[in-house]
Amino acid sequence: MNHMWEIFERLDEMVYVTNIATHELVYMNQHLRQALGYERHEDYRGKMCHQVLQGLDTPCVFCTDDQLRVGEFVSWTHQNPVLNKRFLVKDTMISIGETQYRIEIAIDADAEKACKTPYYYARSETILNDCLQQVFSTASAEQSLENMLVYLGKTFSCDRAYIFEIHDTGLTDNTYEWCAEGVAPQKEFLQGISLSAIDWWMTLFARNQVTVIADLEEIREKYPESYAILKPQGIRSLVAGPIKAEGKIIGFLGVDNPNEQMMALIEPLLNVIGYFVSSLLRRRDLLARLNELSYHDQLTGAYNRHALAEYDGGADMDCMGVIYCDVTGLKRVNDDLGHEAGDRMICACYETLRVC
């Protein structure tokens, strides 16, 4: 659950998580801890949520636990007696193993920010809640990433929503893309782009800031290299936020030509949503690595017996052939030169067979 805590820590809203069976608090984000005067997680963990959050000795009569379902949200308003504030509240449930947890996100209903953005705070499922639902709604990280881009693109009325991943070579590839109807895809043209073209974005990303271009023409003279890449794509405006893993920038998430009235809303949200994307990319890479280990020999990279069994299930055995080879002298190489030399010999033999 650590990746969830990382996401919640960056939210301006108050967030807490409880064990539904015991009512014990297991997590409060920084905003809520500060409001209640808790400096460390250890100071509240194990305490009852109704005692800490409501000042009650017994569970709340208005508790929504029995209404919660995985992937669904319960919305309500509440005047909190401890903080003496009115909140817009969103509750949902997640299951980890056999344990069920309640997640509650509370927004100060009287805050200036909430009053200025009623669309975001009053909708039945808020943007962040929907994105969180995408993270847990499917076992396929690839599908979750695609679904999230569709959601962002439609929510912000964009032309495109996309993810770029950065390589150690200093180049970046557009790996995921959603396009609105009638908008030409750009992903195939945006491979191997040098980061030097957007080095000023990287400076902002390093400070956990979002790149906002309200009018592309405003950067024409100051950042001509960026302008030259963006202009042919039909981009008039964009917002892009960093995707980080363990403090390192591994990519960025962006939207092109969003609805002008949504620009002020996108900026604070995109930075947080980048943490959702980072979690999904890590899950994708882990599954890819497990698949690699399942179907390939770790030394040579050749397909193994599991891969053969998978292929055999749909292959026409009338055209199947097998070559069996013995590496003569391998034991002597291992004994005289060491097993690393023997491994190199095996790899060389495999490569010889592969290119034949």
N, C-alpha and C positions, 0 to 999 in steps of 0.2 A: 504493500500500500504506500510505500515511500514516495513513488512518483505522484500519487494523488496529493500527498502533503505538500510537495514542491509546487504544485499547481495552486492549491488553496492559499498558500502563504502569500501569493502575489495578488490575491483578490482584495479589492477595496471593501467588499461585503464581509459580513461576519459569518463564519462557517464553523460548525462543530459536527462531530461524529460520535455516535453512541452505540453501544451494544444493545440491541433491541430487547434481548432476553433479560438483561440485568439492569438496564437503564444507566450503566456506568459510562462516564465520559472517557473516550479513548483519544480524542484529538480536538483541539481548538486552534484556529489560525491566529496569526499575529494580531490582526485587527481586533478580534474578540478577546484575546488574552489581555491586550492593553486596556480595553474598555473595562474589564473585570479585575484588573490589577494582578494578573498572574505573570510572573517573569519567566518561569520554567514550565515545561510540560509536566514534570514530575509533581508540581504543586496541585494539579487538579485531577490527574489521571486516577481512576478508581472511585472518584466521588460521583454521587448521583446527579444526573442532569437537572432534575427538578429542584434539588437543593441549591446548586450553583447558579442556574439560569433563571429560576423562578422564585427562589427563596421559600420553597415548600418542603415539608417533611415527608409527604407522600406523593406518588406519581400524579401528574396533572390530569384533571378530569377532562381537559380538552385535548389530550394527547392524540396525535394522528397515527400512531404506530400501526393500529389495526387496519388503516386505510392504505398503507404503503404497499407498492408492488414494484418489482424490479423493472426498470425502464420507463416507469411512469412517475408523474410529479403531482403532488397535492399543493395547491396554492391557497393561502389564507392571510389574514391580517391579525396582528396581535399587539396589544399594549403591554410591553414588558415592565413588570413592577421593579425589577432590580436596576435596570438602566433608565427607567422612566421615559421610554421612547416608544413610538408606534412603528411597527415594522411590517413590511411586505415579506412574507415567508414562503419559501419553496422547499418541500420535503420530498425525498426519494429514498429508496432502499437498494443496497447492493448486497450480494451474497459472496462470501469468500470462504470456500470450504463449506462447512456446515454452520457457520456463524453468519447471522444477518445483522447488518449495520444500517443505522439511520443517518442520512446526511441532510443537514438543514442549512440553507443559505438564507440569511436575513438581511434585508435592505432597509435602511433608515427611510421611512416613508415621508418624513418631513424635511429631509436633507435637500439642499439647493440642487444638488446634482440629480436627485430623483425627480424633482419637480421639472427640471429642464428637459428630461428625456423620458416622458411618459410612455412612449412607444416601447422602449426597451424594458422598463420595469413593470408595465401593466399587462404585457402579453401573457397568454396562458402558460407558455414554456419559454423562459428567457434564453437568450443566445448561449450563454455559458452552460446552462443546464442541458441544452440540446447537444452542445459539443461534447459534454461529459458523457451523455447517453451514447453518443457515437463510439466513444472509446470502449465502452463495455457491452455494446449491443450485439457484437459479432466476434467470433473467434478469429476471423480473417482480418489481419492488420491492413492488408491491401484494400479490402472492401471498405473498411472503416475510413481510411484516408480518402478514397473516392467519394464516399457518402458525405464526409465532412466538407469537401470542396463544393459538392453540389449544394449543400445546405448554405454555406457561406455565400456562394455566388448568387443564389436566389434571394437570400435574406437581404443582402446589400445591393441587389439589382445591378450586379456587375456584368461586364462583358466576359471577363475571364477570372478564374481563381486558380492558383497554381502553387506548386512546391518546387523549389530548387534545392539540390543537395550539393554540398561543396566537397571536393576531393583534396587530398594532400598535395596534389600537383599545382594547386592554386587555380584550378578551373572549376566551373560549376555547370551542372546539367539540370534542365527542366525535366523532372521525373514524373510529375503528376500534373494533370491539367483538366479543368472543366471549362467549357465554353457555352455561352448563351446561344440560343437558336439564331442562326444567321451570322454568327461570329466565326471567322476562320481560325482554326487551331494554329498554334505557333510552336508547339513543343518540339517538333522535328527540326526546326530551324534554330533552336536555342540549346544546343549541345556544345560542350567544350568552350563556354564563354569565359574569358579571362576576368578575374576579380578586379583587375585594374580599372575596368570600365565602371565599376560601382564601388570603388574604394571608399568613397564618402559614406555609402550605406553601411559598410563594415565598421566604420568609426562610430556611427550611431548605434549599431547593433551591439558593439562591445560595451556600450554604456546602458544596455537594456532599453534603448530607445527605438522608436518606430520611424521608418522613412515615410514621409508624407509629401507627395507632389500634387498640389491642388490644381496647378495649371502647368502642363509640360513646357509651354513656351517660356516660362520663368527660369528654366535651367538651361536654356539653349546656349547662352554664352558662358555661364559659369561652369557647366559640366557638359561640354560638347560631345564627349565620347559616350556618355550615358544617353544623351539626347539622340545621337545617331542610331543607337540600338533600339530605343523605345519608339521613336517617331514612325518608322515603317510598320510597326505593329498596330497602328491606329490608336495608340494610347494617348489620352488627353489628361488623365489623372491616375494616380495609383497610390496605394498604401501597402507597405511591406514591413514585416516584423521578423525578428530573429528566431531561429530554431536552435536551441542549445542542448548539449549533453555534457554533463559534468563540467560545466563552465566554459566549454568550447563551442564556438559557433559552427554548426554542422550544416546549416542551410538557412533558407528563409521562406516565409509564406507570404503571398501577396495577392492583391485583387486589382484589376484594371477597370477604370471608368466606373467606379461605384456611384450610386445615387448621391448627389451633392449634399442632400439633407442628412445623409448617414455618415458623412466623413468624420464629424466630431465624435461619433459613437465608435467607429471602426478603430480609431487610433489607440484608445486604452485597451480595447478587447483583443486586438491582434497579437499583442505582446504575450498575453496570457494564453491564448489559443495555441501559440507556438509550443507551449509545454505539452499540450495534448498531442500535437503532431510528433514531438520528440519521443514521447512514450510509444506511439504507434510505430515509428520507424525502428526503435529498439526491438519491439516485438517482432516486426517483420524480419529484421536481420537475424534474430535468434532462431526463428523458424527456418529461415533459409540455411543457416549453419547446421541445424539439426538434420535438415533434409540432405545436405551435402555429406554429412557423416553417415547417414543411413544408406546412401546409394553409391558412395565412392570409397575406394581404398585410400586410407589416409597418407600412405607413403607416395604412391605414384599418381593418384588422382583418377585411376582407372575405375570403370564401373565394377561393382562387386556382385556377390551372389544375390543380394537383395534386389539389385537393379535387374539382373538377369531374370529373376522370378517375376518381377513386375512386367518386363518386356515379354516374357514367355506367355503371359496370360492372353495377349492379343496378337501374337506373332503367327505367321504362317510357317509351321514347322517343316514344310516341304522344301523350304529354301534356307534352312538354318545350317550353319557350319560352325565347327569349333576347332580352334587351334590350341593344342596343349604343348607347352614348352618347359623344358627343365633348364635352369641356369647352371651350367656346368662350371665347377670351380668356385662356387659361392662360399662354401665352407672354408676353403683355403684362404680366400680373400678376407673373410671375417676373422680367421685365426691369425693371419700374418699382418694385416693392415688395419684391423678393427671393424666394428659393425657399421660405422659411418661410411667407410669405403664400400662395404657390402651393400648398404642402402643405395649408394650412388650407382653401383653396378646394376642393381635391380631396376632402378629408374631408367638407366641407359638402355637396358634391354626392352623395357616397356616402350620407350620412345621409338626404338627401332621398329618394333611391331606396329606401333600406331601409325607411322608415316608410310609403311609399306602398302 
